[in-house]
């Protein structure tokens, strides 16, 4: 079945560092891909999404490009802030089924 | 995207008791989804709730433990029955809207 594999955490960065969280997927057909963020003590919020190959989702300085040839949807941000500390989940939606990666905890230190 | 109000936001419960979690959506939706997020884990789908029919449960989840109601197209409840410490988790409801999923803020349940 469909699955999502994302980079294991935790990830600790200094403020203004470059962030990459890797995500790869296995799916039949043409899934939509998502990144969700979960701040401490809160539920999940949609961060960005891409619905077809070569689409780039972006929000709050974060970007991810839907790469069908490498089945990847890596999350990037050029300069992280302390307020970006959270758990990030990669997810795919395909055939009315939603699958989540295990989550990557990011801590940004001042 | 849809706005979901979920309550309670957190609760501490005694083992053997039950807790009912409510989700209210700001517009009509066909399907509502209930997820569990155990400490340090990703999300696991418990069941899909359709209005006017019984919920569809995923493997490992049963109606007697997690009864669900869906009385109309904007509201659903999930009950965690006969709780044990292993039920301590975050429970989230979700709806599909505009090609993505929107989540409630979650209910953080601690069973003591």
gemmi code that builds the backbone of each chain (N, CA, C; Angstrom):
import gemmi

chains = {
    "A": [
        ("UNK", (0.821, -1.207, 0.000), (0.000, 0.000, 0.000), (0.849, 1.249, 0.000)),
        ("UNK", (0.177, 2.379, -0.053), (0.878, 3.664, -0.043), (1.601, 3.889, 1.287)),
        ("UNK", (2.708, 4.602, 1.220), (3.454, 4.884, 2.444), (4.288, 6.138, 2.285)),
        ("UNK", (4.663, 6.692, 3.416), (5.496, 7.894, 3.456), (6.656, 7.626, 4.403)),
        ("UNK", (7.848, 7.971, 3.961), (9.035, 7.827, 4.797), (9.700, 9.189, 4.918)),
        ("UNK", (9.875, 9.643, 6.126), (10.530, 10.925, 6.292), (11.718, 10.806, 7.231)),
        ("UNK", (12.575, 11.789, 7.104), (13.830, 11.821, 7.828), (13.583, 11.721, 9.330)),
        ("UNK", (14.347, 10.871, 9.971), (14.194, 10.721, 11.412), (14.766, 11.930, 12.123)),
        ("UNK", (14.147, 12.287, 13.218), (14.691, 13.364, 14.012), (15.354, 12.823, 15.245)),
        ("UNK", (15.543, 13.664, 16.218), (15.257, 15.092, 16.126), (16.337, 15.847, 15.362)),
        ("UNK", (15.933, 16.997, 14.838), (16.850, 17.890, 14.145), (17.012, 19.139, 14.998)),
        ("UNK", (18.236, 19.522, 15.247), (18.529, 20.734, 16.027), (19.380, 21.665, 15.182)),
        ("UNK", (18.906, 22.879, 15.010), (19.611, 23.866, 14.201), (19.735, 25.173, 14.970)),
        ("UNK", (20.693, 25.954, 14.567), (20.804, 27.320, 15.084), (19.936, 28.241, 14.246)),
        ("UNK", (19.501, 29.322, 14.856), (18.686, 30.302, 14.131), (19.420, 30.755, 12.864)),
        ("UNK", (18.656, 30.922, 11.798), (19.121, 31.361, 10.478), (19.816, 30.257, 9.684)),
        ("UNK", (19.870, 29.047, 10.215), (20.440, 27.937, 9.448), (19.463, 27.495, 8.372)),
        ("UNK", (19.998, 26.732, 7.406), (19.191, 26.169, 6.328), (18.602, 24.839, 6.783)),
        ("UNK", (17.326, 24.643, 6.444), (16.629, 23.429, 6.857), (16.263, 22.582, 5.658)),
        ("UNK", (16.528, 21.285, 5.767), (15.969, 20.302, 4.840), (15.449, 19.135, 5.653)),
        ("UNK", (14.206, 18.772, 5.421), (13.652, 17.540, 5.991), (13.232, 16.684, 4.808)),
        ("UNK", (13.857, 15.519, 4.691), (13.594, 14.657, 3.542), (12.299, 13.863, 3.705)),
        ("UNK", (11.607, 13.701, 2.607), (10.380, 12.907, 2.572), (10.325, 12.176, 1.237)),
        ("UNK", (10.136, 10.885, 1.275), (9.896, 10.115, 0.063), (8.608, 9.323, 0.243)),
        ("UNK", (8.032, 8.937, -0.877), (6.748, 8.261, -0.789), (6.697, 7.087, -1.749)),
        ("UNK", (5.771, 6.188, -1.460), (5.436, 5.082, -2.349), (3.936, 5.126, -2.560)),
        ("UNK", (3.521, 5.199, -3.810), (2.088, 5.279, -4.075), (1.816, 4.869, -5.506)),
        ("UNK", (0.619, 4.351, -5.725), (0.151, 4.120, -7.091), (-0.588, 5.360, -7.551)),
        ("UNK", (-0.580, 5.585, -8.821), (-1.328, 6.716, -9.352), (-0.691, 8.045, -9.068)),
        ("UNK", (-1.528, 9.045, -8.757), (-1.064, 10.422, -8.649), (-1.529, 11.036, -7.331)),
        ("UNK", (-0.779, 10.766, -6.261), (-1.197, 11.300, -4.962), (-0.976, 12.799, -4.858)),
        ("UNK", (-1.670, 13.420, -3.938), (-1.352, 14.777, -3.505), (-0.430, 14.664, -2.297)),
        ("UNK", (0.471, 15.620, -2.167), (1.473, 15.572, -1.095), (1.352, 16.798, -0.203)),
        ("UNK", (1.618, 16.603, 1.071), (1.410, 17.652, 2.063), (2.544, 17.680, 3.083)),
        ("UNK", (2.749, 18.849, 3.638), (3.502, 18.987, 4.868), (2.589, 19.636, 5.903)),
        ("UNK", (2.532, 18.987, 7.074), (1.795, 19.530, 8.204), (2.788, 19.883, 9.309)),
        ("UNK", (2.410, 20.858, 10.127), (3.245, 21.247, 11.250), (2.425, 21.177, 12.529)),
        ("UNK", (3.058, 20.704, 13.584), (2.397, 20.595, 14.885), (3.255, 21.318, 15.909)),
        ("UNK", (2.797, 22.495, 16.327), (3.499, 23.241, 17.346), (3.199, 22.631, 18.716)),
        ("UNK", (4.071, 22.855, 19.683), (3.896, 22.221, 20.997), (2.507, 22.447, 21.570)),
        ("UNK", (1.856, 21.344, 21.958), (0.553, 21.428, 22.602), (-0.606, 21.711, 21.681)),
        ("UNK", (-0.375, 21.684, 20.374), (-1.444, 22.016, 19.431), (-1.716, 20.866, 18.471)),
        ("UNK", (-2.778, 21.012, 17.679), (-3.090, 20.035, 16.645), (-2.277, 20.291, 15.394)),
        ("UNK", (-2.604, 19.569, 14.347), (-1.867, 19.709, 13.085), (-2.405, 20.880, 12.273)),
        ("UNK", (-1.475, 21.583, 11.648), (-1.854, 22.646, 10.722), (-1.236, 22.349, 9.369)),
        ("UNK", (-2.012, 22.569, 8.328), (-1.469, 22.401, 6.985), (-0.432, 23.489, 6.730)),
        ("UNK", (0.777, 23.084, 6.335), (1.830, 24.044, 6.052), (1.873, 24.365, 4.556)),
        ("UNK", (1.890, 23.313, 3.733), (1.879, 23.514, 2.289), (1.485, 22.209, 1.615)),
        ("UNK", (1.154, 22.322, 0.339), (0.765, 21.129, -0.388), (1.121, 21.264, -1.867)),
        ("UNK", (1.142, 20.117, -2.549), (1.332, 20.090, -3.998), (0.493, 18.953, -4.547)),
        ("UNK", (-0.201, 19.196, -5.617), (-1.162, 18.211, -6.103), (-0.714, 17.477, -7.358)),
        ("UNK", (0.365, 17.942, -8.001), (0.826, 17.212, -9.184), (2.320, 17.408, -9.340)),
        ("UNK", (2.892, 16.555, -10.184), (4.339, 16.551, -10.389), (4.844, 17.932, -10.792)),
        ("UNK", (5.990, 18.290, -10.223), (6.694, 19.557, -10.468), (6.033, 20.761, -9.798)),
        ("UNK", (4.893, 20.568, -9.146), (4.300, 21.666, -8.372), (5.209, 21.999, -7.197)),
        ("UNK", (5.282, 23.257, -6.850), (6.009, 23.686, -5.657), (5.010, 24.291, -4.685)),
        ("UNK", (4.938, 23.725, -3.496), (4.137, 24.322, -2.436), (5.024, 25.232, -1.602)),
        ("UNK", (4.452, 26.341, -1.134), (5.246, 27.259, -0.318), (4.356, 27.991, 0.667)),
        ("UNK", (4.933, 28.289, 1.829), (4.195, 29.003, 2.869), (5.161, 29.366, 3.987)),
        ("UNK", (5.086, 30.570, 4.479), (5.884, 31.028, 5.625), (7.381, 30.806, 5.412)),
        ("UNK", (7.852, 30.878, 4.172), (9.272, 30.683, 3.882), (9.659, 29.238, 3.644)),
        ("UNK", (8.743, 28.319, 3.894), (8.983, 26.902, 3.617), (8.596, 26.590, 2.167)),
        ("UNK", (9.333, 25.646, 1.563), (9.029, 25.203, 0.211), (9.201, 23.691, 0.112)),
        ("UNK", (8.453, 23.094, -0.808), (8.661, 21.683, -1.137), (8.195, 21.481, -2.566)),
        ("UNK", (8.960, 20.712, -3.340), (8.636, 20.460, -4.738), (8.303, 18.995, -4.932)),
        ("UNK", (7.219, 18.749, -5.584), (6.714, 17.394, -5.878), (7.578, 16.822, -7.005)),
        ("UNK", (8.438, 15.857, -6.660), (9.338, 15.252, -7.651), (8.895, 13.818, -7.904)),
        ("UNK", (8.240, 13.622, -9.023), (7.736, 12.273, -9.318), (8.875, 11.328, -9.681)),
        ("UNK", (9.918, 11.849, -10.317), (11.003, 10.965, -10.765), (11.784, 10.386, -9.591)),
        ("UNK", (11.816, 11.119, -8.489), (12.509, 10.617, -7.299), (11.524, 10.302, -6.172)),
        ("UNK", (10.244, 10.382, -6.459), (9.162, 10.176, -5.467), (9.492, 10.870, -4.156)),
        ("UNK", (9.760, 12.162, -4.258), (10.176, 12.916, -3.071), (9.405, 14.208, -2.944)),
        ("UNK", (9.406, 14.739, -1.726), (8.720, 16.001, -1.430), (9.437, 16.618, -0.231)),
        ("UNK", (10.702, 16.948, -0.425), (11.545, 17.429, 0.669), (11.157, 18.842, 1.086)),
        ("UNK", (11.134, 19.066, 2.385), (10.795, 20.392, 2.926), (12.070, 21.201, 3.140)),
        ("UNK", (12.052, 22.466, 2.707), (13.227, 23.326, 2.853), (12.812, 24.703, 3.356)),
        ("UNK", (13.745, 25.308, 4.097), (13.592, 26.709, 4.466), (14.988, 27.304, 4.556)),
        ("UNK", (15.142, 28.473, 3.998), (16.466, 29.062, 3.880), (17.036, 29.565, 5.190)),
        ("UNK", (16.173, 30.002, 6.110), (16.661, 30.613, 7.341), (15.618, 30.370, 8.429)),
        ("UNK", (15.884, 29.394, 9.288), (14.889, 29.032, 10.294), (14.934, 29.992, 11.485)),
        ("UNK", (13.800, 30.055, 12.148), (13.654, 30.890, 13.329), (13.296, 30.006, 14.530)),
        ("UNK", (13.492, 30.547, 15.708), (13.143, 29.798, 16.920), (11.679, 29.383, 16.893)),
        ("UNK", (10.844, 30.241, 16.334), (9.402, 29.969, 16.282), (9.049, 28.828, 15.330)),
        ("UNK", (9.996, 28.346, 14.548), (9.750, 27.195, 13.667), (9.895, 25.868, 14.406)),
        ("UNK", (10.301, 25.908, 15.646), (10.436, 24.680, 16.431), (9.078, 23.996, 16.539)),
        ("UNK", (9.013, 22.762, 16.055), (7.743, 22.042, 15.963), (8.041, 20.640, 15.448)),
        ("UNK", (6.975, 19.857, 15.304), (7.096, 18.561, 14.635), (6.481, 18.698, 13.250)),
        ("UNK", (7.181, 18.207, 12.247), (6.743, 18.328, 10.858), (6.399, 16.938, 10.315)),
        ("UNK", (5.224, 16.859, 9.709), (4.736, 15.590, 9.166), (4.572, 15.711, 7.653)),
        ("UNK", (5.170, 14.781, 6.933), (4.915, 14.644, 5.513), (3.728, 13.702, 5.341)),
        ("UNK", (2.886, 13.952, 4.361), (1.691, 13.119, 4.187), (1.315, 13.040, 2.719)),
        ("UNK", (0.632, 11.977, 2.370), (0.092, 11.868, 1.024), (-1.378, 11.492, 1.085)),
        ("UNK", (-2.089, 11.914, 0.076), (-3.516, 11.622, -0.062), (-3.733, 10.993, -1.423)),
        ("UNK", (-4.304, 9.781, -1.393), (-4.463, 9.038, -2.640), (-5.651, 8.111, -2.495)),
        ("UNK", (-6.568, 8.160, -3.444), (-7.714, 7.236, -3.398), (-8.446, 7.303, -2.060)),
        ("UNK", (-8.768, 8.488, -1.622), (-9.515, 8.706, -0.376), (-8.800, 8.169, 0.854)),
        ("UNK", (-7.506, 8.010, 0.778), (-6.730, 7.498, 1.905), (-5.617, 8.487, 2.208)),
        ("UNK", (-5.435, 8.790, 3.488), (-4.412, 9.731, 3.917), (-3.356, 8.964, 4.699)),
        ("UNK", (-2.082, 9.145, 4.324), (-0.991, 8.464, 5.036), (-0.017, 9.524, 5.536)),
        ("UNK", (0.473, 9.313, 6.757), (1.396, 10.250, 7.365), (2.757, 9.606, 7.596)),
        ("UNK", (3.796, 10.418, 7.464), (5.104, 9.984, 7.912), (5.168, 10.000, 9.429)),
        ("UNK", (6.282, 9.557, 9.959), (6.436, 9.408, 11.409), (6.628, 10.737, 12.127)),
        ("UNK", (6.915, 11.787, 11.367), (7.141, 13.091, 11.987), (8.614, 13.342, 12.272)),
        ("UNK", (9.029, 14.595, 12.122), (10.402, 15.002, 12.419), (10.348, 16.193, 13.363)),
        ("UNK", (10.954, 16.039, 14.521), (10.954, 17.137, 15.500), (12.111, 18.074, 15.200)),
        ("UNK", (11.785, 19.326, 15.012), (12.793, 20.369, 14.764), (12.884, 21.279, 15.974)),
        ("UNK", (14.096, 21.480, 16.437), (14.350, 22.460, 17.498), (15.328, 23.490, 16.952)),
        ("UNK", (14.953, 24.756, 17.044), (15.825, 25.839, 16.589), (16.284, 26.617, 17.810)),
        ("UNK", (17.601, 26.721, 17.947), (18.164, 27.407, 19.111), (18.617, 28.807, 18.728)),
        ("UNK", (18.439, 29.752, 19.660), (18.813, 31.140, 19.360), (20.324, 31.269, 19.180)),
    ],
    "B": [
        ("UNK", (-10.178, 27.041, 3.941), (-10.338, 25.682, 4.449), (-11.341, 25.678, 5.597)),
        ("UNK", (-11.814, 24.475, 5.926), (-12.824, 24.329, 6.964), (-12.263, 24.705, 8.320)),
        ("UNK", (-13.158, 25.204, 9.182), (-12.804, 25.479, 10.567), (-13.446, 24.409, 11.422)),
        ("UNK", (-12.655, 23.792, 12.272), (-13.137, 22.714, 13.135), (-12.937, 23.111, 14.584)),
        ("UNK", (-14.000, 23.026, 15.349), (-13.920, 23.259, 16.785), (-13.968, 21.910, 17.478)),
        ("UNK", (-12.950, 21.627, 18.253), (-12.874, 20.338, 18.937), (-12.778, 20.599, 20.434)),
        ("UNK", (-13.546, 19.789, 21.204), (-13.453, 19.937, 22.648), (-13.758, 18.626, 23.346)),
        ("UNK", (-13.219, 18.385, 24.529), (-12.347, 19.307, 25.253), (-10.949, 19.341, 24.642)),
        ("UNK", (-10.175, 20.337, 24.993), (-8.816, 20.417, 24.477), (-7.893, 19.465, 25.220)),
        ("UNK", (-8.210, 19.209, 26.463), (-7.435, 18.253, 27.241), (-8.284, 17.764, 28.407)),
        ("UNK", (-7.940, 16.586, 28.905), (-8.633, 16.056, 30.085), (-7.752, 15.007, 30.743)),
        ("UNK", (-7.919, 14.903, 32.027), (-7.272, 13.847, 32.801), (-8.386, 12.991, 33.369)),
        ("UNK", (-8.370, 11.705, 33.065), (-9.480, 10.824, 33.411), (-9.005, 9.635, 34.215)),
        ("UNK", (-9.898, 9.115, 35.016), (-9.607, 7.908, 35.784), (-9.793, 6.680, 34.906)),
        ("UNK", (-8.961, 5.688, 35.123), (-9.121, 4.446, 34.352), (-10.485, 3.838, 34.613)),
        ("UNK", (-11.038, 3.222, 33.597), (-12.349, 2.607, 33.681), (-13.494, 3.535, 33.303)),
        ("UNK", (-13.217, 4.834, 33.196), (-14.271, 5.778, 32.814), (-14.245, 5.988, 31.303)),
        ("UNK", (-15.164, 6.799, 30.809), (-15.259, 7.094, 29.375), (-15.214, 8.603, 29.165)),
        ("UNK", (-14.724, 8.988, 28.019), (-14.672, 10.404, 27.646), (-15.221, 10.560, 26.239)),
        ("UNK", (-16.082, 11.543, 26.056), (-16.619, 11.842, 24.726), (-16.017, 13.137, 24.204)),
        ("UNK", (-15.482, 13.069, 23.007), (-14.842, 14.206, 22.347), (-15.767, 14.683, 21.232)),
        ("UNK", (-15.926, 15.989, 21.131), (-16.843, 16.547, 20.141), (-16.091, 17.326, 19.080)),
        ("UNK", (-16.573, 17.239, 17.862), (-16.039, 18.053, 16.769), (-17.176, 18.707, 16.006)),
        ("UNK", (-17.067, 20.002, 15.849), (-18.052, 20.782, 15.112), (-17.346, 21.448, 13.933)),
        ("UNK", (-17.893, 21.248, 12.731), (-17.316, 21.835, 11.525), (-18.174, 23.006, 11.084)),
        ("UNK", (-17.548, 24.010, 10.481), (-18.292, 25.217, 10.145), (-19.099, 25.093, 8.856)),
        ("UNK", (-19.024, 23.936, 8.193), (-19.840, 23.712, 7.008), (-20.079, 22.219, 6.840)),
        ("UNK", (-20.992, 21.855, 5.981), (-21.365, 20.450, 5.836), (-20.266, 19.664, 5.120)),
        ("UNK", (-19.978, 18.509, 5.659), (-18.989, 17.618, 5.054), (-19.535, 16.204, 5.055)),
        ("UNK", (-19.166, 15.444, 4.048), (-19.663, 14.070, 3.953), (-18.966, 13.170, 4.963)),
        ("UNK", (-17.663, 13.235, 4.985), (-16.899, 12.333, 5.855), (-16.128, 13.123, 6.908)),
        ("UNK", (-16.098, 12.587, 8.097), (-15.228, 13.109, 9.153), (-14.346, 11.962, 9.604)),
        ("UNK", (-13.114, 12.286, 9.941), (-12.116, 11.281, 10.283), (-11.647, 11.492, 11.719)),
        ("UNK", (-11.435, 10.382, 12.417), (-10.892, 10.447, 13.778), (-9.538, 9.760, 13.804)),
        ("UNK", (-8.547, 10.489, 14.348), (-7.186, 9.986, 14.424), (-6.730, 9.912, 15.879)),
        ("UNK", (-5.764, 9.045, 16.113), (-5.088, 8.988, 17.397), (-3.601, 9.242, 17.168)),
        ("UNK", (-3.019, 10.020, 18.044), (-1.583, 10.274, 17.993), (-1.011, 9.921, 19.361)),
        ("UNK", (-0.413, 8.755, 19.438), (0.196, 8.338, 20.693), (1.485, 9.125, 20.931)),
        ("UNK", (1.921, 9.220, 22.176), (3.085, 10.072, 22.494), (4.276, 9.786, 21.591)),
        ("UNK", (4.777, 10.815, 20.954), (5.949, 10.690, 20.101), (5.718, 9.948, 18.802)),
        ("UNK", (4.483, 9.690, 18.464), (4.176, 8.907, 17.272), (3.475, 9.760, 16.216)),
        ("UNK", (3.307, 9.148, 15.044), (2.543, 9.800, 13.994), (1.050, 9.539, 14.199)),
        ("UNK", (0.266, 9.942, 13.245), (-1.177, 9.802, 13.355), (-1.629, 8.445, 12.835)),
        ("UNK", (-2.588, 7.860, 13.524), (-3.195, 6.610, 13.108), (-4.696, 6.834, 12.960)),
        ("UNK", (-5.236, 6.461, 11.826), (-6.665, 6.621, 11.595), (-7.434, 5.607, 12.428)),
        ("UNK", (-8.385, 6.097, 13.210), (-9.239, 5.215, 14.004), (-10.431, 4.771, 13.168)),
        ("UNK", (-11.133, 5.757, 12.602), (-12.358, 5.439, 11.873), (-12.771, 6.625, 11.019)),
        ("UNK", (-13.627, 6.323, 10.063), (-14.246, 7.330, 9.209), (-15.728, 7.375, 9.539)),
        ("UNK", (-16.232, 8.576, 9.801), (-17.628, 8.739, 10.204), (-18.419, 9.375, 9.072)),
        ("UNK", (-19.431, 8.657, 8.595), (-20.331, 9.164, 7.565), (-21.686, 9.430, 8.197)),
        ("UNK", (-22.311, 10.496, 7.788), (-23.624, 10.820, 8.319), (-24.653, 9.806, 7.847)),
        ("UNK", (-25.435, 9.273, 8.774), (-26.512, 8.365, 8.435), (-26.117, 6.907, 8.331)),
        ("UNK", (-24.869, 6.582, 8.609), (-24.455, 5.185, 8.590), (-23.423, 4.944, 9.672)),
        ("UNK", (-23.165, 3.671, 9.920), (-22.170, 3.341, 10.938), (-20.778, 3.746, 10.489)),
        ("UNK", (-19.967, 4.089, 11.457), (-18.588, 4.448, 11.135), (-17.826, 3.231, 10.625)),
        ("UNK", (-16.831, 3.495, 9.827), (-15.951, 2.442, 9.305), (-14.655, 2.465, 10.099)),
        ("UNK", (-14.341, 1.369, 10.777), (-13.192, 1.317, 11.670), (-11.993, 0.668, 10.975)),
        ("UNK", (-10.823, 1.174, 11.312), (-9.573, 0.612, 10.799), (-9.193, -0.602, 11.639)),
        ("UNK", (-8.302, -1.378, 11.066), (-7.833, -2.572, 11.757), (-7.245, -2.196, 13.114)),
        ("UNK", (-7.659, -2.912, 14.126), (-7.144, -2.655, 15.468), (-8.045, -1.773, 16.308)),
        ("UNK", (-9.092, -1.230, 15.710), (-10.029, -0.370, 16.432), (-11.433, -0.941, 16.306)),
        ("UNK", (-12.176, -0.952, 17.410), (-13.514, -1.547, 17.414), (-14.528, -0.571, 17.977)),
        ("UNK", (-15.758, -0.783, 17.563), (-16.836, 0.133, 17.918), (-17.100, 0.150, 19.423)),
        ("UNK", (-16.946, -0.995, 20.078), (-17.226, -1.039, 21.512), (-16.268, -0.162, 22.301)),
        ("UNK", (-15.043, -0.035, 21.827), (-14.032, 0.765, 22.505), (-14.103, 2.231, 22.091)),
        ("UNK", (-14.412, 2.466, 20.819), (-14.416, 3.825, 20.275), (-15.738, 4.111, 19.556)),
        ("UNK", (-16.851, 4.126, 20.251), (-18.111, 4.429, 19.570), (-18.110, 5.845, 19.021)),
        ("UNK", (-18.671, 5.982, 17.832), (-18.707, 7.259, 17.115), (-20.146, 7.597, 16.774)),
        ("UNK", (-20.488, 8.859, 16.931), (-21.784, 9.318, 16.453), (-21.578, 10.355, 15.357)),
        ("UNK", (-22.545, 10.400, 14.454), (-22.495, 11.390, 13.355), (-23.935, 11.781, 13.060)),
        ("UNK", (-24.517, 12.592, 13.927), (-25.953, 12.881, 13.799), (-26.312, 13.798, 12.637)),
        ("UNK", (-25.339, 14.595, 12.158), (-25.614, 15.480, 11.019), (-24.314, 15.750, 10.279)),
        ("UNK", (-24.375, 16.596, 9.276), (-23.233, 16.791, 8.382), (-22.185, 17.751, 8.926)),
        ("UNK", (-22.402, 18.296, 10.135), (-21.428, 19.230, 10.684), (-20.886, 18.802, 12.042)),
        ("UNK", (-21.269, 17.655, 12.539), (-20.940, 17.304, 13.918), (-20.640, 15.812, 14.061)),
        ("UNK", (-19.687, 15.494, 14.934), (-19.393, 14.103, 15.243), (-18.810, 14.023, 16.652)),
        ("UNK", (-19.020, 12.873, 17.268), (-18.376, 12.617, 18.560), (-17.642, 11.290, 18.506)),
        ("UNK", (-16.563, 11.223, 19.258), (-15.807, 9.991, 19.482), (-15.764, 9.765, 20.978)),
        ("UNK", (-16.144, 8.568, 21.417), (-16.045, 8.220, 22.826), (-14.910, 7.228, 23.009)),
        ("UNK", (-14.079, 7.474, 23.990), (-13.055, 6.517, 24.379), (-13.595, 5.829, 25.632)),
        ("UNK", (-13.894, 4.540, 25.509), (-14.622, 3.830, 26.561), (-13.689, 3.015, 27.445)),
        ("UNK", (-14.111, 2.849, 28.698), (-13.388, 1.976, 29.632), (-11.881, 2.217, 29.525)),
        ("UNK", (-11.496, 3.438, 29.787), (-10.129, 3.865, 29.496), (-9.080, 3.209, 30.377)),
        ("UNK", (-7.920, 3.038, 29.803), (-6.737, 2.563, 30.512), (-5.593, 3.525, 30.201)),
        ("UNK", (-4.509, 3.469, 30.953), (-3.383, 4.383, 30.666), (-2.876, 4.301, 29.230)),
        ("UNK", (-3.045, 3.142, 28.589), (-2.596, 2.996, 27.203), (-3.402, 3.859, 26.228)),
        ("UNK", (-4.540, 4.359, 26.664), (-5.356, 5.241, 25.831), (-4.889, 6.694, 25.885)),
        ("UNK", (-3.905, 6.974, 26.702), (-3.375, 8.337, 26.789), (-2.762, 8.715, 25.446)),
        ("UNK", (-3.343, 9.698, 24.800), (-2.950, 10.097, 23.449), (-3.555, 11.456, 23.149)),
        ("UNK", (-3.213, 11.965, 21.975), (-3.958, 13.085, 21.414), (-4.931, 12.519, 20.394)),
        ("UNK", (-6.175, 12.930, 20.487), (-7.198, 12.496, 19.542), (-7.587, 13.693, 18.687)),
        ("UNK", (-7.610, 13.477, 17.367), (-7.901, 14.578, 16.457), (-8.999, 14.196, 15.482)),
        ("UNK", (-9.869, 15.137, 15.203), (-10.823, 14.944, 14.124), (-10.347, 15.736, 12.906)),
        ("UNK", (-10.819, 15.331, 11.768), (-10.339, 15.911, 10.527), (-11.415, 15.815, 9.467)),
        ("UNK", (-11.389, 16.766, 8.545), (-12.259, 16.708, 7.372), (-11.427, 16.995, 6.148)),
        ("UNK", (-11.908, 16.523, 5.025), (-11.244, 16.805, 3.757), (-11.897, 18.030, 3.151)),
        ("UNK", (-11.087, 18.970, 2.746), (-11.642, 20.180, 2.164), (-10.631, 20.753, 1.193)),
        ("UNK", (-11.077, 20.999, -0.032), (-10.234, 21.674, -1.010), (-8.954, 20.954, -1.340)),
        ("UNK", (-9.023, 19.609, -1.390), (-7.833, 18.845, -1.754), (-6.867, 18.629, -0.625)),
        ("UNK", (-7.240, 19.038, 0.574), (-6.372, 18.801, 1.725), (-7.192, 18.415, 2.928)),
        ("UNK", (-6.506, 18.061, 3.990), (-7.191, 17.714, 5.221), (-6.989, 18.822, 6.243)),
        ("UNK", (-8.059, 19.194, 6.902), (-8.004, 20.171, 7.991), (-8.267, 19.433, 9.289)),
        ("UNK", (-7.494, 19.780, 10.322), (-7.598, 19.086, 11.593), (-8.128, 20.001, 12.684)),
        ("UNK", (-8.853, 19.387, 13.626), (-9.161, 20.092, 14.854), (-7.893, 20.267, 15.667)),
        ("UNK", (-8.011, 21.045, 16.725), (-6.837, 21.353, 17.542), (-6.419, 20.192, 18.432)),
        ("UNK", (-7.234, 19.140, 18.482), (-6.838, 17.955, 19.220), (-7.323, 17.949, 20.652)),
        ("UNK", (-7.488, 16.746, 21.183), (-7.826, 16.534, 22.593), (-6.703, 15.718, 23.210)),
        ("UNK", (-6.025, 16.313, 24.160), (-4.923, 15.619, 24.837), (-5.489, 14.897, 26.037)),
        ("UNK", (-5.527, 13.581, 25.963), (-6.121, 12.744, 27.007), (-5.029, 12.058, 27.811)),
        ("UNK", (-5.130, 12.197, 29.125), (-4.248, 11.476, 30.032), (-5.109, 10.614, 30.934)),
        ("UNK", (-4.814, 9.325, 30.975), (-5.570, 8.393, 31.806), (-4.690, 7.971, 32.978)),
        ("UNK", (-5.223, 8.158, 34.171), (-4.424, 7.860, 35.369), (-5.063, 6.727, 36.183)),
    ],
}
model = gemmi.Model(1)
for chain_id, residues in chains.items():
    chain = gemmi.Chain(chain_id)
    for i, (resn, *xyz) in enumerate(residues, 1):
        res = gemmi.Residue()
        res.name, res.seqid = resn, gemmi.SeqId(i, " ")
        for name, pos in zip(("N", "CA", "C"), xyz):
            atom = gemmi.Atom()
            atom.name, atom.element = name, gemmi.Element(name[0])
            atom.pos, atom.b_iso = gemmi.Position(*pos), 0.0
            res.add_atom(atom)
        chain.add_residue(res)
    model.add_chain(chain)
structure = gemmi.Structure()
structure.add_model(model)
structure.setup_entities()
